[in-house]
Amino acid sequence: MSATEIAIVPPAEWGEARGRAAVEQRAGGLAPVAERAQSGDGTAIGRAGAKHDERARVRLPTGTSYAIRGVIGLIRQVAEHESTVLILGESGTGKEVVARAVHDLSPRRQRPFVAVNCGAIPAELLESELFGHERGAFTGAVAARKGRFEIAEGGTLFLDEIGDMSPTMQVKLLRVLQERVFERVGNHVPIRCNVRIIAATHRNLEDAIAHSTFREDLFHRLNVFPIEMPPLRERIEDLPLLARDFIAHNVAEGRGHVELSPRALAALALHRWPGNVRELANLIERLSIVCGGRMADIGRLPPKYRPSDWTPEPDADAGEAQGMIAGEGEPRFLEGFASADSERLGDAQSAEPRDLVGAAPALEPPGGGADADDDADDGADPRTHDGAADSAAASDQALLPQAGLDLRAHLAAIERRLIEQALERSGGTVAHAARLLNLRRTTLVEKMRKLGMSDPVTED
């Protein structure tokens, strides 16, 4: 894997490590209860203990949003089976975290998990990398070498960026998937393999099929159990928990402890996050270096993360320095998440898939959507339509009241008002309103459903 793609994996693991410590602490408090239950019905406690053990052993995606809870449910459903898994999602969303979770929950957990980035290895070397080679098979092959299929025997082989594989290698991989037999380069002796295949890509493989750059038969071989990893902009309510994990990781790596002010967190919630969770991890690492031991307000954020109408305050540095609790407790903007949301995180990761039905959250992030990037060319940025009027409105909405506010409800209200204005301006035509909001029509319809808005006049 490339260095940038590897960067997304450790943060989620660090967050789960902190979660394991909390689980162990809580488990110690449950010990007397378990002893009292030995003479009675201990079934419920046994199930709870099993879920705690699972959480301590498996690194699941971090978050409590409906989208991530759904992903966790799919991971649990498919892990115990041998089915091939295809993980879809934009770059930086954490697809390898999902792949490792599937492996760690599967019966193959004691066997190797081997990852290969198909896009980072030249096409002429990928065959040798996957299948191995014999001595003298080509110039430089001074000794026989096992390929990734042999190394992963009995375990899981993760083929990352499968959409970048050359057509020639697609044919050879298809044969292995069909017959579970391969040959080393320079040898015609067939070798049987017993590996589970998990593939991932940021590309739209159906479009690649239409352009004849990806084989349709290989796609159907891989697309047995698809899991789509949502972009960060579609699960913005997970941002505080992700930031907390990254802050803890940077402290463990020897960098400074940084806090995010409520205003900085609100500004980050409005960012589109094209680099997804990896971009957030890089930002927190930067802030840990330049703001270590201090609170990071909006002025400490790089310019692209600040509101367009933001102006620095004269005593901003003094305000940022106040309230820093070096090495104690959680960052202040996370205090509301340290109890209720942390419990929700545990519940989400231990919930059965059927518990996820109808559990949609009350908030979707403003201006975001699964296909928002795809519609960037449909029109100008909606934030520029009303010029100064929109800037003034955004400034009012970004002000934090003295008594504080419910950030989720506030953002949901802003989103609802913008959708209503877009529908009114377009005469109730959803397609036109979606263009004003830089969304696809289907994305806007789904947002309206989640917000409980009445049916539009027309969707055409």
N, C-alpha and C positions, 0 to 999 in steps of 0.2 A: 504494500500500500504506500501511497505517497505520504510525505510528511504532513501535508495539510489535512489529509483525510484521517490520519492517525490521531490528530489533535482532538477530534471530537469524542474519542472513546474514553480516555481517562476521566474527564470531569464527571460523567454519569457514574463511573465506578466509585469516585471519591464520595459522591453524595450518598451512594448506597452504603459505603463503609460507615459514614456517620449514622445512617439509619440503623445499621446493625448494632452499633453501640447503644443506641436508644432502646432497641428491641431487647438486647440482653439485660439492660437495666430494668426494664419493665418486667421481663421474664423472671428476674430475681424476686420481684414483689409478688409474683403469682405462685411461688413455690408453696407457701402455707396453704393456699386455696387448693392446690393440686393434691396435697397430702390429705386434706379433709375430704376430698372427693374420691379417694381411692376406695372407700367402702360403699360409695354410692354410684351414681351415674356420671362417669368421667368422660363421656363421649365428646361433649362440647369442648371441654378443656383440651382433650386430645387433638381435636381438629384445630383449635386455636394454636396449640403448640406446633403442630405440623406446618401451619401457615407461617408462624414466626421463623421456624427452621428454614422454610423455603425462601423467605425474604432475606435471611442472613446468608444464604448460599448463592442466590441468583441476583444478578445485577439487572434490574428492570429499568425501563425508561423513567426518568424523573418527571413528575407532574401529577396534577389532580384534575386536569381538564377532561371533558367528555371524550375528546379525540384520543388522548393518551390512554384513558381508561379502556377505550375500545381496542386500542392496539395491544394493551396488556392482556385483555380477554382473548384476542386472537392468538397471541403467543402461547397462552396456556392451552388453548384448544388443540393447536397443531403440534405442540412439542412432543407429546407422547406417541405420536404417529410417525411413520417413516416418509410421509409425503414430502415432495419437493416444494420449497418455499421460494417465492419471488417477492423481494422487498423493493417497493417503489418509493420514490421521493426525491426532492431536490437535494442538491449537494449541501452537506453540513447539517442534515436533520438528525443524524444518528442511526443510520441504517445498520452499521455493524453492531451497535448496542443491541438492536433487535435480534440480529443473527446469533450473537453470543448468548442472549437470553433463551432463545429457542434451543440451542445446544445444551445449555446448563440445566434446562428443565427436562431434557429428553433422556431416554434410557442409555444414550451414548455419552453421557456426561463424563464418564471416567476415561473416555478415549480422546484422541487429539481433536482440537479445533484448529483447522489450518485455513488461513486467509490468503487469497491471491487477488491482486489488483490487475485485472485483465487489461486495463487501459494504460498502465504504467510500464508494461513489459513489451518490448518490440515484438511484432507478429512473428518474426523468424525465430525468436527465442522462446515464445510462449509454449510451443509444443513440447520442447525439452523441459521447461519448467513444470508443466502439468504431468507429463507422462514419464519423464526421466530419459536417460540416454545410456548407451553402451560406450565403452572405451573405443576411441577412434571413429565414432559415428560422424564426427565433423571436426574441422580444424579447431584445436583447443580442447577437445574432449580427451583429456589425458587419463581419465579414470571413469568407471561406471558411476552413475549417480541416480538416486531415486528421485522420482517426481512427486508432486504434491498429492497425487492420488494414492501413491503407495505410503507416503508419510501419514496421510489421514486415514489409513485403513482402520475400519471399525468405528470411526468417528464422523466428523462433519467437515466438509470442504466448502468454504465460503468463497464464491466467485463474485468479487466486487466489480462494478462497472462492466457487467457482461455485455452491455450495449455497445461497447467499444471494441469487441472482439472481431477479428478479421473474418471474412466469409469462409476462408479455407479452414480456420480453426473451428468455426461454427459447425461445419460438416463433421469434423472429427469428434467434437464434443457430443454431437447428436448421437453418433454411433455408440459412444460410451454410455450415454444415458439410456439408450435402447437395450443394449446387450450386456452392460456392466462388464465390459472387457476392453482392454486397451493394449497397446504395444509400445515398448520403449523405442526411442529413435535409434535406428541402427540395429534393430532386432525385430524379427517377425514372430517371436513366440508370444502368444496371447497371455495376458495376465488378468485374472479375475479380480474385481475390486468390490469392496463392501463399504461404501461411503454414502452418507446422506448429503445431498446437494442443496445448498441455500445460495441463491443468486440475488444480486442487487444491481440497480441502475438508476441514474437520474434522468435517463432519456425516456421518451415516449416510444416504446417498442412498436406499438401499432403504427405510428407514423413512419418508423424506420422500415417496417414491412412494406408499407405503401411506396416507399422510395427505394425498395429493393436493397437495403443495406443490412437487413436482419432477416433471417430465415423464419418463415411462418411456422414450419414444423418444429423448429427448436423452441420458438416462443410457446407453443402449446405444450411442449414437454416441460418447460420451466414454470409455466403459469398454472400450476396445480392448486396452490394455495397462496394467492397474492395478499400481501400486507402493505398498506400505504402509510408511510410515515408522514404526518402532517408538517407543513412548514411552521416556523415559530410564530409568524403573524396570525396563524389560525388558532393558536393556543396561547395567546399572549398572557392569559391568567396564570400560566406556569412560569412566567418570567421571574417572580420573586424567589421561588424555590430553586430554579436553575442558578440564579445569581448567588444565592446562599451557598450552593454546592461549589461554585467556582471560587467564591471568596475563601471558603474553607480549604480548597485545594491549594490556592496560592499561599495561604498561611503555612500549610504543610510543606510547601516547596521552599519556604524561607523568605517569601516576599511579604510586604506589609499587609496589615489588616485594614481594609477599607470599608467604609459604610456608604450607602447610597441614600441621599436625602429623599423625602417623599416627592419633591418636585422633580428630582432627577429620574426617579422611577416612573413618574407620570410621563415625562418626556420620552423615556425609552419605550414606554408602552405604545406611543404613537409612531415609532419608527417602523419601517416596513421589513427590516431584517432580511435583505436578500441573501446574506450568508448564513442565515438561520442560527442554530445553536452554536455552531463553530464561531460565528461572528461575535456572539455574546461572550463566549469564552475568551476570545482575544481581547475584547474590550475590558473585561474584568481584570485580565492579567495586566493590561496597560495601566489601568487605574490603580492596581495594587502596587505598581512601581512608582508612579508619579504622585499618588495620594496616600501612600502607606501611612497608617496611623492617624488618618484624618477622615472627615466626612466629605464625600464627593457630591457637590451640588451641580446644578446645570452648567455653571461656568467651568467646571472641571471636565466636562464631557467634550470630546472632539466636536468641531463645529457641525458636522453632518447630523449629530444626534440632538442638537438644540432646536427649539422652536424657531421658525424664521423671524419672528418679531421679538425675540428675546434680547434684552439689553442688560449688561452687567450692573449689579448694585454696588454702591460705593463701599459698603462694609461687608461685602459678600464673603471675603476671606475669614473675617472674624466670626461670622455666622456659621460658616462651614466647620470651623475648628471646635465649636461648642458641641457638647453632647457626645463626644467620642469616648467610648468606654473601652480602653485598651485591653484586649484579651478577655473581656467579660461578656457573657451572654450573647444574644443575637444582635445583628445590626438593627437599628431602631425601625427602619422601614419594614422589617420582617417580624416585628413583635407580634403583629396580628396573625402571622402565619405559624409562629412557633408552637402554638397549641392546637387550635382548631384545624388549620390546614395541614399540619403535620400528621394529625390523626386521620384526616381525610386521605392523605397520601398513603398511609398504611392500609386504610380500608380499601382504597382503589386498587392497590397492588395485590390484596388478598381476596378481592371479590371474585365470585364466580361469574362467568360470562353472562348468565341470565340476569344477574343483578344490574347489568349495565343498561338494560333496555329502558328507554324513557328517562334516562338520567341526564338529559341535556342541561348544560349550565345556563345561567341567566345572562351570560355575557358572551358576545362575540367581539373581537377587536375591531375598532373603526377602520374603514378603508382597506381591510384585508380580505382575502379570499383565496381559495385554493388556486384560482386561475388568474389572480390579479396581475401577475407578471405577464401572462400571455396577452393581456389586453392593453399593455402599455402603449401600443400604437393606435388604439381606437380613438384617442383624442388627447387633449392636453390634460395635465395634472389637474384634478378637480379642485385642488386647493388654490388654484390661480384664477378660477372663474370670476369671483367677485372682488378680486384685488384687495383694496384696503378694508372693505367691509368684512371679508372673511378673516383678514388678519386681526381686526379688532375683536371679532367674535372668538377667534382662537385664543386671543390674549385673555379675554374674560373667562373662558372655560378652563384655562390653565392656572388660574389663581386658586390657591388653596385656602379655604376659610380657616379662621382662627380655631374653630372647634374640630377641624378635620372633615373628612367626607368618606363616603363609601365609594372607593375608586371604581369598582365593577359596575355599580348602579349608575355612577356618573358617566362612565364611558358608554354604557348601553343607552342612556338617555340621549347622549350626543349622537350616537349612531342612528337612533330612531328618528331624531329630528332631521338629520341630513337625508335619510331615505324619504321621509315625508315631503321634504322640500323638493327633492329630485322628482318624485312622482307628481307633485303639483305642477312643477315647471314643464314636465313632459306630458301633461294631460292624462296621467294615469297609465301611460304606456311603459311597461316594465323594461322593454329593450332599450328605449331612449333614456329612461332613468338610470339603467345600468351603465350606459356610456358616460353619463354625467358623473357617475361615481367610480368610473374606471374599473368596473366589474363585468363579469359575464352575466347574462340574464339568469341562468340557472343558479349562480351564486347568490344573486340578489333575492331571488324567490326563496331560497333556503334561509337566508338571513331574515326575511320578512316572516317566514313561518316560525322561526325560533323566537322572534320578538313578539309574536302574537298579533301581528298587524293584519288588518282586513285584506281580503283578496283585492288585487288591483283591477282596474277597468279592463285592461287587456294585456296580454303578454306578447303580442306581436308588434 
